[in-house]
Each structure stands twice: as C-alpha cells, then as structure tokens.
C-alpha cells in the first residue's frame, strides 16, 4: 500500500473493499470506485472542482426535509432515476411503462371510493379520469389499490371489472424547485425547470410488479425537454370531452375534459424472468462474465 500513484490507487482501494463478505456489495463498490476514479483521471479533476462538488452534495442534503428530497431531484435531473427504473422494470409485451415518482411523493393519501373528487377548487377545469387495470393477457385485475397524487391524492380500489375513476383538475405545467443546488445546476447547464402537466399513479396488487407511472396530456411545449426525463411516448395521452351521459353519471360539467386509459400490470414471475434475461443480455453485450445472484450480477472475489 506504499507509494500510491495515479495509476495504482484504484486497484489498492478495490483490494481493501474486496474484504467485504457480500458479493453484491463488493461488485457495487468495485464498479463505483472504478468509474469515479476514471472520471477524475479523464477530466483531470481540479482540487477546487472536487471541493465544489462536495459542497454541492452537502448543500443538497442540508436543504432536504420530510417534504423535499433534493438528492432525489438531483438523481431525476441527471436521468439516473429513470435509468434505474427502466433497468429494474423492463417493459414486458404490452405492459404500461413506468416513470419517476418525483421528489415530492408522499404516502399520506386518504382512502376513498371510486368517483372521489381530488380537488376543492371550484374554478379549476375538471378532468374526469376513467381507468382500468388488466394483466398482460387482457384479464381485469380487481381490488387493486391505486394511489394518485398531483393536485390531490387518494387511495382507490378497482372494481370487479378492473375499473376505477375519479375527478381531478386538468394538470398544468409547473417548475421544479430552483432555490437549491439543483436549480443552480440547471441554470449553469442552461436548462429550463418546467415539468409538463401530468397525473401520477401508483398501482399495487399482490402477485404483480408494482407500477409507478404518470400520464401526460399531449400538447405541452415541454414534451421533449422534461427536466426529470419522465416523459415516454406511450404515456402521452389525448384528452377527450365528457358527453351528456358521462357528465350525468359522474357529476361533472358537460364538456369537461376526459381521460380514458387502460393500465397493464406484469405478474411478478414474468417480471423477474424478464429482468434476469435483460441482465444477462446486458452483461453479454458488455463482454462481462459474471455470476447472477437473485437476478443481479456479483463480483466473484476469493
């Protein structure tokens, strides 16, 4: 361990870390140290830049609280959150794609019945949401709790036909917080902070992969530049209008905006199999021969 240099410091750090008994942890730190050290060498990272980076991360932690997670926002704006979600939940056949939950998600939603009104603003343009949940074979999934949380939030259950519905407001664009270190980063990179309007959904049912996703009404100028990279083409939706029968049944004004969508969930066994297949394919393409434990690659070090 003497005479450490630019060329041998990485191997020496990895030798010490490889004393860990957990093969997965060994692999994670092996790759983390390798890439961080390579970044420093490739960029010839200066001392002032290194110090600024540490202060940036410290500030991100200090500004965070129970309602604000600046480090999650950082992960979102660097595209890491969506990348991790895509790796862990590869799309199966016609299944609904997931996306980021965002840094302001909370679990304090009231339990409600179908038809629940998620807002208390009488002047806001109403949005009637009629949704259904099915498996990849097209069969309805009943009694599946749904969590929805844009302007309001609620926990709803799908009925025997896999359907659930509620009344919200038409979502509008809004900026992510710009008063913290992530905001400074976006300004430095000349990036805008505006998320397009969307409605979040969290769908859970025993035996199925959980789905965290969002739907985005078409037409926003930010569709191709979402600061948290949450938009996917399959999640962009066209809004219709509630006709007279629908408006009477659901108690909304005639002509209110209408969102109809069919969510498709993946069974856990199908999701696990697909995840392992995608991991093996990625390792082959990278030319890496590794053992998989619980579907994840590990570093075999004695």
N, C-alpha and C positions, 0 to 999 in steps of 0.2 A: 504493500500500500504506500510505499515511499515513492518520491519522485513522480507525483501525479502530473500529467500533462493534458493538453487539449485532446491528444489522441487516445490516451488510455483511461481518462477519468470515467467515461461511460461504462466501460467493462468493469471497473472496480466498484462502482456503485451497484451494478447489477449483481456482482458476486455477493456483496453483503445482503442485498434484498432477497437473493435466492435461498437464504436460510429459512425463509418462511415455509411452513409446512403445508399451506393451502396452495394447490397447484394453480387455481384460477387467479388468486391474488398475485402469485409470482408472475404469471403471464401479463396481468394488467400493468404491474409496475415495470416489468421488462420493457413493454411497448411504450409506456408513458415516459420513462427515463430516456429511452432511445430517441423518441420524437422531440421531446423538449430539448435535449442536448443537440440534436441535429438542427433544430430551429435556431438555437443560439449560434452554432457554428456557421450555418448557411447565411444568416443575416449579419454576422459579426456584431451581435447584440452589444450595445454600449452599456456601461455601468449606469448612466443616467436613464436610459430606456428601461433597463431592468428594474431600477428603483421606482420609476414611474408606474410600471406595470404592477408592482407590489402595492403601491399606494392606491392604484385604481381598484384592485381587488379588495383592499381593506375598506375603502370608501363604499364599495358595493355592499359589503357586509354591514357597515355601520348605518346605512340608510334604510336597511331592510327591517321589517317588523312583522307582526302577525298578519297584516293585510298586504304588505308589499314585499316581494321577493326579487330584489334587484339582480341576484345571481341567476335566477331563472330567466329574467328578462334578458340578461347578457347571453345566456345559452340560446334563447329564442332568436335574438337578433343576429347571432353568428350562424344560425342554421343548424346548430347541434341538436336542439330539442327535436326538430322534425326528423333529422337523420336517425337519432336513437329510436324514435317511434317507428320509423319505416323499417329499421333493422329488426326490431322486436315483434312487429306485427305486419309481416309481409302480406300483400293482398292476395287473397285466395279467390279464384274464379270471379264470381260477380259480387263479392263481398264489398260492403261500404268501406271506403278508405278512412283512416283515422287522421287526426291532425293535432296540433298543440292545444293544450288546455289553457295556456296563458298564465301569467304571474299573479293573477288576481282571483283564481278559482278558490272557492271555499265550499265546505260541506254542510253549511247551516241552512239548508233549504227546507221549507215546510212540506209535510206530506199532504197531498191534495188529490182530488178526484179529477177525472177527465172533464174538460171544459173549463178548467180553472183559468182565471184571468191573472196574468203575471204582472200586471202593471196597475197603477192607480192614477194615471194621468188621463183625464177625460178629453184633453185636447190632442192627444197623440194619435196619429193614424194607426188604426187597428190592423193586426195581422192574424188571420185565422190559420193555425197550423194543424193539418190533418196528416198524421203519420202512421206507418205500420212497421212491424218488425217481423222478419222472416229469416229462416236459415238459408243456406246456400242451395237447398233443393226446392225452395219456394214455399215451405210449410210455415204457417204463422207461429210466432213464439208468444204465448200468453203470459201474463203475470210477470212481466219483465220491468223492473223499476227503471224509470228514465229520470235523469237529473238535467234540468235546463237552467241556464244562468246567464242571460245577457243583461236586460234591463231589470228583470225579476228572476225568480227561480222557484222551482217546485220539484217534488218527487212524485211522479205519476206512475201508474202501472198500466200496461197494455191489457186490453180485454181478451176474451177467448179467441177473437179473430186476429190478435196481434196488433190491434189498433190503439192509438192514443191521440188525444187532441187537446189543444189549449188555445188561449187568446193572448197574444203579445202585442208589441208595437213593431212597426216596420223598423228594422235596425238601421242605424246611420253610422257613418264613418266617425272615428274618434282617434286622437293621438295617444300613443303610449307615453308614459311619463318622460319628460325631458329635463327635469330638475336635478337628476342624479348623474352618476358617472356614465351610465349607458347613453343618456341624452347627449353628453359631451362627446362620446364616441361617435354617435350618429352625425352630429354636426361636423366633426372632424372629417368624416368619410363622405360628407355632402349627401347624406341620405335623409329622406323625409320620415316622420314618425307616424304617419296616418294609416291606421288599420281600416279596411273596408268594413261596412256593416255586416254583422253575422250573428247567428244564433248557435250557442254551444249545446251539445248533447253528450251526456254520459249514459251509456246503456250497459246494464249488467243483468246476467241471467246465469244461474248455476249450470255448468256444463258447457258454457260458451266463453270465448275470449271476450274480455271487456272491450268496449268501444268508446273511445273519446274522440269526438269529431265536431264539426261545425258546418253549417250551411251558409252560403254567401249569395245573396241576391245579385243577379247579373247587372252589369252596367256601371259599376264603380270605376273611377279613373285609377284606382289603386290595385286592380286585379293582378297586375303583373309586377307589382313592387311592394307587396305586403312586407312591412319591416320585420315580421317574425316568420315569414316564409310559410304561413299556414294554409295558403290557398292552393287547392288542387282542382283541376278542370272538372272532375267528377262531382265535386262538392259545390260548384256554381249552379244556382237554380234560377229558373224563371218564375216570377210571381204571377198568379192569375188574379181573378176577382171573384168574390163570393156572390153567387146568384141568389135569387129570392128564396128558394127552398133552403139553401145552406145558411143564409143570413137569419132566417126564422128559427131553424133548429138550434143554431149555436149562439143566437142573441147578439149578432154583430150587425153593423150597418150594411145595407145593400151596397155592393161595390167595394167593400173592404178588401184589402189585399189578401190573397190566398196562397198558402204554401202547402203543397202536397208532396210527400216524399216517402219512399219505401227503404227502410234500413235493412241491411242483410248482415247477420252475425255469423261468425265462424265457430264451429264446435271446437272445444279445447284440443281434442285428439288431432283434428285436421290442422289446427294452427301449430301445434307442437311439431308435427311431421313436416309441415312446410317450412317452419323456422329452421329445423335441422338441415333440411335439403338446401336451403339458401345459404346456410353457414358453410356447409361442405363445398358448395359451388364457389363461394367467395374465396375459400382457402385454396381450392384448386387453381383458380384464376390468378391468385397471388403467388402461386408456386410454393405454398407453405404446407408442410405435412405436420399436422398437429392432431392430438387425441381430443375427442369431444367428451365432456363430462356434463351431463344434464343439458345437452344441446349447445354447450359453449366451449370454445377452444381453450386448451390449457397448455402450459409450458411444462414439458417433462424434464425436470432437472433433479438429479440424484444428490 
